[in-house]
Amino acid sequence: MPVALRMVQKVSSTKGFAKVAPHVIPALDRAVHRLTRGRVLPSARMLPGAILTATGAKSGATRRTPLACLPEDDGTFLLVGSNFGRTGHPAWTANLLAHPEAEINWKGRDIPVLARLLEGEEREAAWSAALSFWPPYAAYQRRVERRIRVFRLQPR
């Protein structure tokens, strides 16, 4: 594993990162993604990322959220609701629970998807894959009492 990636994983596991990153990384990702018409997502330089477009659970408004994602061999995607290890579930997870028909922008291409919250053995297998993909998720889970939500997005 490259030294830079190990360093980023170590830093991203800290409480300080959890306080700062949610305010900086998504805003930067959204701005650059918009300016480059979907061609560049800065956080995707370190790990795969997509822009999730979902309907707000309460507002019904369109919400665009840059997220790390784990593309799977069968064309589906895993999304982990880690919220950088902060106490509450991220809003986008409530949006998908209320309105599972969504869209992701993956490498500049819009893909309509159907989101499903994973449970039981399927969730455990996906969680294991997520930990292999991004080990800091384990630190995030240790910091919070909630069970981190894991979704599978199926193209529709």
Secondary structure by P-SEA (a helix, b strand, c coil): ccaaaaaaaaaaacaaaaacccccaaaaaaaaaaaacccccccccccbbbbbbbcccccccbbbbbbbbbbccccbbbbbccccccccccaaaaaaaaccccccccccbbbbbbbbbbccaaaaaaaaaaaaaccaaaaaaaaccccbbbbbbbcc
